[in-house]
Amino acid sequence: MTDNYLLKDFEKEYPPVKELPKRILQMYNMYGRTEGKQCGECKYLCQRHFKNTYFKCEMTVISASSATDWRSRWEACGKFEQISGGE
């Protein structure tokens, strides 16, 4: 029996792993992470309404630029505080 069948896996094209942006990684470095929670559950995630709606984190720099846009699905940092009325 040969190991050639293992090589077929290496020939497949896999989608690239999406890396987290520097802004959330900096939050993790400063404050750690809150396992099992997402930014969307945190009281510091706010919405800014312009032509569209953009999420921003009140614990970091906020600007009108997409460079400070936040994602509600990101794992929460150590500054996480549950939205009132939540768990």
C-alpha positions as CSV (number, residue, x, y, z in Angstrom):
1,M,0.0,0.0,0.0
2,T,1.4,3.4,-1.0
3,D,0.9,6.8,0.7
4,N,0.0,8.5,-2.6
5,Y,-3.6,8.9,-1.6
6,L,-2.3,11.4,1.1
7,L,-0.8,13.6,-1.5
8,K,-4.1,14.2,-3.2
9,D,-5.2,16.3,-0.2
10,F,-2.3,18.6,-0.8
11,E,-3.3,19.2,-4.3
12,K,-6.7,20.6,-3.3
13,E,-7.3,24.3,-3.3
14,Y,-8.5,25.5,0.1
15,P,-9.9,28.9,0.8
16,P,-7.4,31.2,2.6
17,V,-7.8,31.5,6.3
18,K,-9.1,35.0,7.0
19,E,-6.8,36.7,9.5
20,L,-8.2,39.1,12.1
21,P,-7.5,42.7,11.6
22,K,-4.9,44.6,13.7
23,R,-7.6,46.5,15.6
24,I,-9.1,43.5,17.3
25,L,-5.8,41.8,17.8
26,Q,-4.6,44.9,19.7
27,M,-7.6,44.6,22.0
28,Y,-6.8,41.0,22.6
29,N,-3.2,41.9,23.4
30,M,-4.2,44.6,25.9
31,Y,-7.2,43.0,27.5
32,G,-7.3,39.3,26.7
33,R,-10.3,37.5,25.4
34,T,-13.7,36.6,26.8
35,E,-14.3,33.0,25.7
36,G,-17.9,32.1,24.6
37,K,-18.9,35.8,24.1
38,Q,-19.0,37.9,20.9
39,C,-18.6,41.6,20.5
40,G,-22.3,41.7,19.4
41,E,-23.3,40.8,23.0
42,C,-21.2,43.6,24.5
43,K,-22.5,47.0,25.7
44,Y,-19.5,48.8,24.1
45,L,-20.5,47.8,20.6
46,C,-22.4,50.7,19.1
47,Q,-23.9,51.6,15.8
48,R,-23.2,54.6,13.7
49,H,-25.9,55.5,11.1
50,F,-24.9,57.3,8.0
51,K,-25.9,56.2,4.5
52,N,-25.4,52.7,6.0
53,T,-25.1,51.4,9.5
54,Y,-21.6,50.7,10.9
55,F,-20.6,49.0,14.1
56,K,-17.9,50.6,16.2
57,C,-16.3,49.7,19.6
58,E,-16.5,52.4,22.2
59,M,-13.4,51.0,23.9
60,T,-11.1,52.0,21.0
61,V,-10.7,54.8,18.5
62,I,-13.8,55.7,16.5
63,S,-13.7,57.5,13.2
64,A,-15.8,57.7,10.0
65,S,-13.3,55.4,8.4
66,S,-13.8,51.7,7.7
67,A,-10.5,51.2,9.5
68,T,-12.4,51.4,12.8
69,D,-15.4,49.3,11.7
70,W,-16.1,46.4,14.1
71,R,-17.7,43.0,13.6
72,S,-20.4,41.7,16.0
73,R,-19.3,38.1,15.4
74,W,-15.7,38.6,16.7
75,E,-14.8,36.9,19.9
76,A,-15.1,39.5,22.7
77,C,-12.1,41.0,24.4
78,G,-11.5,41.1,28.1
79,K,-13.3,44.5,28.4
80,F,-16.6,42.6,27.6
81,E,-19.6,43.7,29.5
82,Q,-23.0,42.0,28.8
83,I,-25.7,44.2,27.4
84,S,-28.3,45.0,30.1
85,G,-31.1,42.5,30.1
86,G,-28.9,39.8,28.8
87,E,-27.5,36.8,30.7
